[in-house]
Amino acid sequence: MHARTLGSTSIAVSEVGMGCNRLAEAGQPAPYWIDLVREAADLGVTIFDTAEAYQKGGSEEILGKALGNRDDVYIATKVGGSAGKDFSPERIKAACETSLKRLRRDRIDIYQLHSPNRGDMEKYAWAPALEALQNEGKIGLRAIAVNSVEDGIWLMEQNLVEALQITYNLLDTSAAEKLFPLAKEKGVALLCRLPLAQGILSGKFKPGQEVPNDNRAARAKEHMHERIERAETLKPLGAEYEGGLTRLAHHFSLSADAVSCIIPGARTSEQLRQNVEASNGGALSAEWKERVEAVRKTWS
């Protein structure tokens, strides 16, 4: 598997990581999820993205049991989210200690605030709290999983973060114009979430098809049907592309050299292997970029 560095650091990680929001999900016993994580590591995945809010801490616990304090993998986790939007220094410090215990690690490699809005970021003294944890050796990179491109740009302009988690895929390229160049200038690592747009770019949905409310695609809410229609226009390209639409989508996100890694989720061995295999090659050729952009232009 190809590797990339995390921003301006010397840390090299696999270009495809594993989004861990499904770990410990009901329906499968803990050994199933532990084996899935270990399989990912065996396949060459070196970066795992989780959060204290995922399965109420269950995701972190699975990672801890599967990987522990291994020094050949990197863990990114988040404070906040559904567990609350308190980003006070006291809350951050306590949450970090709890996450370290669940993860069975001495250090969290990338510690992120989970989807704060601008009001949250301006209200709390979170930056000194992250710096203090960094100085204590309990976290590596200071980071935020941002809700908007504008927030990511603001954070970098203030020199407040060393890594960002952002959305970037065939259906959402809003980060490309301004955020990507600034991240390269500042040496900020970018973790790219939703490379398959909540599964819509897997090609399994059709326009007009009913999507169950508990399906990840439904999280696109009012944008869901439009995105499914746009994904439909990409299917002819996916049919030609070696590896199909999934691989085309992964390669599109990896074609941005500002992106440190993509972090698609997986809840089965088949999905995991498909994600890893789809990343091989790393980027679209100039010809395929032109073909993709030709289709994207028809959307507007």
TORNULUM-315683 format. One record per residue: residue in one letter; x, y, z of N, C-alpha, C in turn. Coordinates in steps of 0.001 Angstrom, whole numbers, padded with zeros to 6 digits, always signed. Example, Ala and Ser with C-alpha at 12.3 -4.5 7.8 and 13.67 -1.06 7.14 Angstrom:
2
A+013190-005690+007800+012300-004500+007800+013200-003300+007800;S+012850-002250+007080+013670-001060+007140+012900+000030+007870;
***
This chain:
300
M+000839-001192+000000+000000+000000+000000+000879+001250+000000;H+000479+002261-000742+001231+003507-000789+001106+004250+000542;A+002099+005086+000840+002101+005856+002085+002249+007337+001790;R+001742+008154+002699+001863+009604+002611+002226+010134+003991;T+002804+011323+004027+003133+011927+005314+001952+012742+005821;L+001917+012911+007126+000874+013727+007758+001335+015181+007760;G+000885+015940+006771+001262+017344+006692+002766+017520+006617;S+003295+018418+007442+004728+018713+007437+005515+017796+008366;T+004838+016819+008991+005533+015906+009897+006294+014857+009108;S+007074+014073+009804+007786+012956+009176+007013+011657+009326;I+005792+011749+009865+004977+010556+010095+004393+010077+008775;A+004703+008850+008396+004170+008269+007164+003034+007313+007510;V+001888+007510+006856+000727+006653+007093+000228+006109+005755;S-000516+005017+005831-001102+004462+004619-002072+005470+004022;E-002150+005508+002685-003009+006497+002042-004485+006245+002293;V-004841+005022+002634-006216+004730+003043-006196+004270+004492;G-006976+004954+005330-007106+004575+006723-008425+003853+006930;M-008834+003755+008178-010097+003088+008504-010922+003986+009404;G-012091+004368+008926-013043+005079+009769-013721+004080+010693;C-013728+004365+011990-014104+003350+012982-015433+003633+013679;N-016314+004389+013024-017580+004716+013676-018493+003499+013829;R-018243+002434+013049-019117+001265+013139-018638+000247+014168;L-017404+000360+014621-016866-000616+015565-017725-000679+016830;A-018010-001897+017279-018833-002155+018476-020316-001957+018219;E-020687-001787+016958-022098-001644+016609-022855-002911+016997;A-024113-002742+017406-024938-003893+017794-025112-004833+016605;G-025235-006125+016908-025434-007108+015852-024252-008028+015665;Q-023071-007586+016153-021882-008414+016078-021175-008390+017432;P-020603-009520+017862-019887-009553+019150-018543-008854+019049;A-017970-008522+020188-016694-007809+020221-015593-008517+019437;P-015450-009856+019529-014376-010511+018774-014453-010272+017267;Y-015668-010106+016740-015825-009827+015306-015133-008518+014945;W-015387-007477+015736-014817-006157+015450-013308-006145+015699;I-012876-006839+016728-011437-006919+017016-010712-007570+015841;D-011278-008655+015325-010664-009336+014181-010645-008436+012954;L-011693-007622+012756-011760-006727+011601-010647-005686+011673;V-010425-005123+012853-009353-004134+013025-007992-004767+012777;R-007775-005938+013320-006485-006614+013125-006276-006987+011658;E-007358-007337+010971-007246-007615+009540-006821-006352+008788;A-007402-005218+009184-007023-003950+008549-005529-003694+008720;A-005032-003890+009930-003602-003680+010180-002758-004656+009365;D-003216-005896+009251-002487-006887+008463-002451-006510+006981;L-003485-005814+006512-003562-005390+005113-002734-004138+004836;G-002169-003551+005898-001323-002381+005716-001937-001066+006139;V-003152-001089+006672-003767+000139+007184-003013+000563+008437;T-002586+001821+008478-001794+002277+009628-002444+003430+010386;I-003590+003931+009909-004235+005027+010630-005710+004711+010824;F-006162+004838+012058-007523+004491+012450-008167+005711+013098;D-009340+006082+012593-010020+007289+013066-011271+006917+013854;T-011325+007350+015106-012445+007026+015977-012872+008272+016746;A-013695+008098+017775-014166+009212+018613-014743+008647+019889;E-014704+009450+020941-015297+009002+022196-016796+008783+022038;A-017418+009484+021068-018860+009384+020872-019277+008137+020096;Y-018354+007522+019368-018722+006362+018556-019074+005180+019451;Q-020320+004757+019338-020828+003640+020148-020560+003863+021638;K-020668+005148+022045-020508+005531+023453-019188+005019+024042;G-018142+005159+023272-016825+004716+023731-016469+003310+023299;G-017445+002589+022772-017203+001204+022377-016190+001060+021260;S-016183+002012+020336-015225+001963+019235-013799+002072+019759;E-013564+003009+020676-012229+003142+021267-011832+001861+022003;E-012779+001251+022699-012474+000030+023444-012068-001107+022509;I-012751-001227+021365-012393-002261+020389-010989-002020+019859;L-010679-000777+019527-009336-000458+019033-008288-000780+020087;G-008601-000474+021335-007662-000773+022414-007384-002255+022534;K-008435-003063+022441-008260-004511+022560-007559-005088+021331;A-007806-004485+020163-007229-005018+018930-005782-004589+018720;L-005466-003340+019079-004160-002781+018730-003317-002381+019927;G-003966-001975+021004-003229-001572+022193-002205-000488+021902;N-001025-000672+022427+000022+000353+022338+001010+000100+021188;R+000542-000585+020143+001413-000857+018998+001971+000446+018441;D+003251+000427+018088+003876+001647+017583+003934+001696+016058;D+003316+000697+015397+003302+000698+013933+001960+001156+013369;V+001063+001645+014242-000213+002197+013809-000416+003545+014494;Y-001320+004348+013932-001599+005675+014466-003098+005810+014725;I-003426+006384+015863-004814+006538+016267-005204+008008+016277;A-006306+008299+015615-006914+009632+015682-008251+009474+016381;T-008468+010243+017433-009766+010198+018091-010243+011616+018367;K-011487+011714+018845-012122+013028+018956-012801+013177+020312;V-012828+014394+020791-013562+014751+022001-014802+015533+021587;G-015925+015205+022203-017165+015920+021882-018072+015097+021004;G-018832+015773+020143-019793+015069+019303-021061+014802+020068;S-021625+013614+019884-022893+013301+020552-022736+013218+022060;A-021477+013127+022518-021232+013100+023965-021336+014493+024588;G-021482+015522+023740-021628+016884+024243-020697+017842+023539;K-020993+019144+023643-020197+020166+022979-019441+021030+023981;D-019062+020430+025091-018263+021124+026087-016790+020946+025715;F-016158+022021+025247-014747+021966+024874-013887+022781+025841;S-014315+022803+027091-013534+023492+028113-012254+022713+028386;P-011202+023385+028897-009955+022680+029215-010159+021488+030135;E-011030+021642+031125-011266+020559+032077-011878+019345+031380;R-012839+019613+030506-013513+018529+029779-012546+017837+028819;I-011731+018615+028116-010777+018048+027162-009761+017157+027877;K-009236+017639+028986-008246+016860+029729-008846+015547+030238;A-010058+015627+030819-010700+014425+031353-011022+013440+030234;A-011514+013960+029107-011871+013099+027986-010636+012415+027412;C-009541+013134+027349-008298+012563+026844-007845+011399+027715;E-007896+011577+029016-007491+010501+029926-008372+009271+029750;T-009675+009492+029597-010598+008372+029412-010325+007660+028096;S-010085+008432+027027-009800+007831+025731-008502+007030+025761;L-007479+007550+026436-006217+006819+026552-006420+005466+027237;K-007262+005440+028258-007524+004185+028958-008266+003209+028057;R-009278+003704+027354-010026+002814+026457-009133+002274+025335;L-008309+003164+024805-007442+002798+023690-006218+001989+024118;R-005959+001956+025435-004818+001237+025994-003505+001736+025381;R-003416+003059+025295-002240+003669+024686-001638+004722+025607;D-000369+005019+025359+000310+006068+026107+000075+007440+025474;R-000264+007421+024160-000429+008681+023446-001463+008529+022346;I-002242+009599+022131-003165+009677+021000-002453+010463+019904;D-002315+009874+018745-001481+010481+017703-002095+011743+017102;I-003401+011750+016920-004106+012943+016425-005334+013132+017299;Y-005381+014235+018053-006501+014471+018965-007328+015631+018425;Q-008608+015353+018175-009463+016296+017471-010657+016749+018306;L-011039+017998+018150-012351+018439+018598-013354+017957+017563;H-014469+017426+018026-015436+016779+017149-016521+017765+016694;S-016364+018269+015480-017372+019084+014807-017859+020291+015610;P-016955+021093+016148-017406+022319+016833-017851+023353+015808;N-018797+024214+016191-019115+025350+015331-018235+026528+015738;R-018322+027621+014994-017443+028756+015288-017688+029299+016694;G-018943+029281+017115-019242+029740+018468-018537+028908+019522;D-018535+027581+019347-017819+026696+020272-016329+027041+020308;M-015757+027256+019122-014314+027482+019034-013907+028816+019635;E-014805+029780+019591-014494+031092+020147-014854+031192+021627;K-015692+030288+022101-016153+030326+023493-015138+029722+024461;Y-014533+028588+024060-013705+027817+024983-012212+028019+024736;A-011427+027864+025797-009963+027953+025702-009399+026569+025392;W-009817+026009+024261-009425+024658+023898-007979+024578+023383;A-007519+025627+022718-006174+025580+022124-005086+025401+023186;P-005064+026189+024266-004059+025964+025316-004177+024579+025953;A-005414+024060+026019-005613+022732+026605-004951+021659+025741;L-005105+021766+024415-004467+020804+023525-002947+020939+023575;E-002456+022157+023646-001011+022379+023737-000447+021778+025011;A-001195+021908+026115-000738+021336+027380-000650+019817+027294;L-001658+019186+026686-001632+017735+026525-000480+017309+025618;Q-000215+018129+024628+000897+017853+023719+002233+017928+024462;N+002381+018945+025279+003616+019124+026046+003822+017990+027047;E+002713+017410+027511+002797+016283+028437+003063+014961+027714;G+003052+015002+026384+003297+013794+025610+002093+012884+025471;K+000906+013403+025824-000286+012563+025770-000984+012601+024411;I-000714+013633+023625-001239+013678+022268-000131+014083+021308;G-000337+013745+020038+000606+014132+019003+000155+015427+018349;L-000595+015325+017255-001027+016509+016525-002318+017085+017092;R-002364+018411+017173-003579+019125+017588-004474+019266+016362;A-005749+018893+016504-006595+018821+015312-008056+019129+015617;I-008800+019380+014529-010245+019566+014617-010901+018905+013411;A-011986+018192+013648-012845+017706+012569-013853+018814+012302;V-013677+019520+011194-014452+020746+010948-015737+020471+010184;N-016708+021363+010395-017986+021284+009699-017974+022011+008377;S-017079+022984+008223-017108+023809+007021-015703+024170+006568;V-015586+024450+005283-014323+024907+004717-013891+026211+005366;E-014853+027097+005590-014553+028407+006175-013926+028267+007561;D-014445+027337+008362-013875+027120+009697-012455+026571+009603;G-012234+025657+008652-010898+025098+008483-009889+026162+008089;I-010280+027062+007186-009403+028148+006760-009119+029081+007933;W-010135+029416+008694-009968+030301+009855-008991+029698+010861;L-009113+028414+011133-008225+027751+012082-006776+027782+011610;M-006573+027555+010329-005203+027569+009810-004633+028980+009783;E-005448+029948+009468-004968+031333+009467-004547+031775+010859;Q-005181+031206+011901-004828+031525+013284-003710+030622+013811;N-003234+029697+012972-002177+028746+013371-002562+027942+014613;L-003829+027496+014629-004343+026812+015812-004295+025290+015709;V-004099+024758+014507-004155+023308+014340-002984+022804+013507;E-002689+021531+013690-001666+020850+012887-002286+019807+011969;A-003567+019529+012181-004293+018589+011327-005765+018961+011313;L-006425+018648+010209-007853+018870+010066-008482+017621+009474;Q-009713+017345+009895-010505+016336+009204-011563+017076+008402;I-011596+016802+007090-012484+017531+006192-013219+016533+005286;T-014274+017028+004642-014991+016240+003643-014504+016622+002256;Y-014179+015607+001458-013780+015858+000073-014042+014602-000743;N-014871+014728-001749-015171+013595-002618-015703+014102-003954;L-016060+013201-004829-016542+013560-006160-017755+014481-006119;L-018532+014393-005050-019755+015180-004949-019586+016452-004123;D-018483+016577-003426-018228+017753-002585-016750+018120-002675;T-016463+019103-003510-015070+019533-003724-014827+020938-003179;S-015659+021367-002251-015591+022745-001769-014262+023083-001098;A-013532+022066-000624-012260+022329+000060-011117+022604-000907;A-011297+022281-002171-010173+022271-003105-009599+023656-003397;E-010456+024641-003588-009982+025923-004109-009109+026700-003133;K-009532+026828-001884-008806+027668-000935-008190+026887+000225;L-008908+025877+000720-008409+025164+001899-007172+024324+001566;F-007185+023621+000451-006050+022765+000105-004746+023554-000050;P-004734+024646-000815-003477+025399-000940-002966+025934+000392;L-003888+026378+001253-003474+026902+002549-002907+025790+003429;A-003509+024606+003361-003008+023478+004149-001585+023116+003727;K-001317+023146+002434+000039+022856+001957+001016+023937+002421;E+000577+025182+002351+001433+026294+002786+001756+026185+004267;K+000764+025823+005069+000930+025759+006525+001478+024417+007005;G+001526+023420+006127+001978+022093+006541+000981+021364+007412;V-000310+021639+007206-001367+021015+008001-001803+019704+007347;A-001858+018645+008128-002290+017344+007630-003798+017344+007423;L-004246+016714+006337-005677+016630+006038-006122+015171+005992;L-007067+014829+006869-007711+013520+006842-009025+013687+006098;C-009195+012945+005031-010360+013104+004162-011436+012089+004521;R-012537+012570+005088-013648+011684+005433-014646+011611+004265;L-015481+010606+004311-016574+010413+003356-016126+010389+001893;P-015043+009666+001562-014641+009603+000154-015699+008948-000729;L-016580+008144-000111-017669+007526-000856-019004+008220-000595;A-018952+009410+000004-020167+010215+000242-021261+009386+000915;Q-020932+008814+002063-021856+008004+002855-022412+006824+002061;G-021564+006283+001196-021943+005103+000426-022610+005400-000898;I-022958+006664-001136-023650+007018-002380-022754+006751-003591;L-021443+006954-003437-020512+006748-004550-020076+005289-004701;S-020684+004408-003937-020452+002981-004166-021247+002501-005368;G-022223+003318-005793-023036+002986-006958-024209+002074-006678;K-024523+001833-005401-025579+000862-005095-026977+001468-005051;F-027063+002804-005162-028368+003457-005129-028774+003918-006526;K-030076+003978-006751-030610+004459-008023-031565+005622-007760;P-031649+006589-008680-032585+007705-008502-034002+007198-008292;G-034682+007780-007315-036048+007383-006999-036152+006209-006058;Q-035037+005569-005780-035035+004421-004871-035254+004872-003443;E-036055+004130-002706-036268+004446-001291-035023+004049-000501;V-034539+004963+000326-033361+004704+001155-033800+004639+002614;P-033566+003540+003302-033979+003421+004715-033368+004533+005558;N-034107+004979+006539-033638+006078+007392-032384+005732+008166;D-032164+004429+008427-030982+004041+009192-029763+003806+008299;N-029913+003999+006998-028779+003866+006088-027933+005127+006151;R-026608+004969+006038-025725+006124+006119-026018+007156+005040;A-026489+006712+003877-026789+007644+002789-027865+008650+003193;A-028753+008239+004109-029832+009123+004547-029310+010310+005352;R-028058+010228+005821-027488+011338+006592-027210+012559+005717;A-027232+012360+004391-027083+013501+003481-028331+014367+003485;K-029414+013868+004101-030665+014599+004303-031187+015208+003008;E-031380+016531+002992-032011+017154+001830-031152+017069+000571;H-029874+016728+000731-028975+016613-000428-028939+015191-000989;M-029571+014243-000304-029405+012833-000652-029841+012530-002083;H-031052+012920-002461-031562+012551-003772-030756+013200-004894;E-030352+014451-004702-029533+015112-005712-028202+014390-005872;R-027605+013975-004774-026317+013293-004836-026443+011924-005481;I-027537+011225-005230-027756+009931-005871-027903+010122-007385;E-028608+011172-007788-028766+011453-009220-027414+011780-009863;R-026585+012521-009164-025274+012858-009704-024370+011631-009765;A-024451+010790-008745-023666+009557-008759-024069+008673-009933;E-025339+008717-010293-025810+007932-011431-025105+008339-012719;T-024825+009633-012868-024145+010104-014085-022682+009675-014127;L-022143+009258-012978-020758+008799-012923-020619+007300-013174;K-021728+006582-013145-021667+005123-013279-021056+004664-014605;P-021321+005333-015733-020653+004899-016970-019130+004980-016870;L-018619+006008-016184-017172+006099-015981-016699+004969-015071;G-017475+004710-014024-017123+003629-013102-017091+002277-013790;A-017978+002087-014782-018021+000823-015507-016760+000618-016342;E-016129+001706-016752-014895+001623-017541-013641+001582-016669;Y-013720+002176-015497-012524+002340-014672-012150+001025-014012;E-010887+000684-014049-010438-000557-013427-010686-000501-011919;G-011510-001409-011429-011863-001398-010015-013212-000782-009742;G-013826-000188-010782-015185+000312-010637-015307+001694-010020;L-016550+002068-009721-016839+003409-009220-016206+003667-007856;T-016164+002652-007006-015545+002823-005685-014085+003225-005830;R-013359+002518-006692-011945+002842-006882-011789+004215-007532;L-012657+004547-008462-012621+005865-009088-012809+006958-008033;A-013764+006749-007126-014034+007737-006077-012839+007883-005139;H-012245+006757-004734-011075+006822-003857-009915+007533-004548;H-009682+007201-005788-008572+007821-006518-008812+009304-006734;F-010063+009708-006894-010354+011135-007030-009922+011876-005770;S-010304+011375-004607-009939+012046-003354-008433+012025-003135;L-007781+010919-003511-006336+010804-003320-005547+011617-004337;S-006202+012081-005399-005510+012886-006407-005127+014261-005881;A-005756+014693-004808-005398+015976-004191-004151+015757-003344;D-003028+016356-003746-001785+016084-003016-001762+016693-001623;A-002728+017565-001316-002819+018105+000039-003388+017083+001020;V-004089+016069+000507-004740+015053+001343-003703+014069+001863;S-003661+013902+003178-002726+012952+003791-003238+011523+003682;C-004542+011334+003869-005124+010008+003741-006635+010127+003637;I-007266+009081+003121-008716+008996+003133-009104+007998+004216;I-010270+008187+004810-010665+007324+005927-012080+006780+005712;P-012242+005903+004713-013553+005274+004526-013857+004319+005667;G-015130+004166+005972-015531+003233+007013-015684+001829+006461;A-015735+000858+007348-015939-000534+006950-016545-001294+008115;R-017537-002121+007807-018102-002964+008868-018053-004442+008521;T-017495-004744+007342-017277-006137+006961-015883-006288+006360;S-015388-007522+006365-014093-007803+005767-014113-007477+004282;E-015230-007744+003618-015346-007458+002185-015205-005960+001912;Q-015903-005126+002701-015797-003679+002525-014378-003201+002799;L-013780-003740+003841-012414-003358+004201-011451-003657+003059;R-011518-004869+002536-010613-005255+001458-010880-004447+000191;Q-012135-004144-000056-012465-003337-001224-011856-001950-001099;N-011926-001366+000103-011348-000037+000317-009834-000051+000126;V-009185-001069+000685-007726-001154+000570-007312-001366-000885;E-007981-002285-001551-007648-002566-002948-007948-001362-003838;A-009006-000633-003515-009393+000514-004335-008409+001661-004229;S-007603+001676-003178-006656+002775-003011-005384+002560-003816;N-005117+001322-004219-003871+001026-004914-003762+001835-006203;G-002658+002483-006390-002473+003335-007565-002490+004795-007189;G-003328+005141-006215-003219+006444-005569-003810+007671-006185;A-004008+007738-007512-004489+008998-008085-005015+008763-009493;L-005808+009714-009977-006324+009651-011345-005290+010190-012327;S-005274+009626-013506-004435+010162-014574-005037+011465-015075;A-004261+012226-015819-004750+013492-016374-005969+013251-017256;E-005943+012167-018027-007078+011853-018905-008342+011608-018112;W-008217+010836-017019-009401+010533-016215-009881+011756-015443;K-008981+012608-015031-009413+013856-014387-010274+014670-015341;E-009868+014747-016601-010635+015495-017598-012009+014866-017815;R-012057+013556-017860-013331+012874-018074-014275+013064-016892;V-013719+013002-015700-014537+013222-014499-015068+014654-014475;E-014201+015619-014766-014629+017020-014740-015676+017305-015809;A-015594+016631-016930-016611+016803-017979-017987+016409-017481;V-018043+015310-016710-019323+014885-016130-019765+015852-015043;R-018847+016259-014196-019197+017160-013097-019748+018497-013617;K-019247+018957-014749-019720+020229-015315-021188+020153-015732;T-021661+018968-016047-023063+018818-016444-024019+019023-015273;W-023502+018933-014055-024363+019073-012882-024847+020503-012684;S-024059+021468-013139-024448+022857-012907-025148+023458-014127;
***
